[in-house]
């Protein structure tokens, strides 16, 4: 499965949705890893103002969001999220640690996405106090990742 192959042919719409969601998630991770490979720890934790987020905070936030929506929500694996801590973090974690954390979450999420099929996509799950279908949870989490990937690139 090539991340940038936009010419996929699919037997069903659910198969297309799952495959394209996985490709989008992988593409976001590749772009984030490319950026992280070019920055220092100072760059990762720089912020123009103390009330704004550093790249490091965004990475921690993505780990929390993907874990809550895909790993716990869709995959029904245990997870307790401390969302305020994702943004409050000021200890400067090394860039490679941030990359490895996000890579681990993306790999877990991808395995969960790969296990979905037409019969599971309309199953209801409770995530962040909302009753959503697995399809909606995937759509939310992947688009959220893509948005923050663009923020990191910028």
Secondary structure, 3 states (H helix, E strand, C coil): CCCCCCCCCCCCHHHHHHHHHHHHHHHHHHHHHHHHCCCCHHHHCCCCCCCCCCHHHHHHHHHHHHHHHHHHHHCCCCCCCCHHHHHHCCCCCCHHHHHHHHHHHHHHHHHHHHCCCCCCCCCEEEECCEEEEHHHHHHHHHHHHHHHHHHHHC
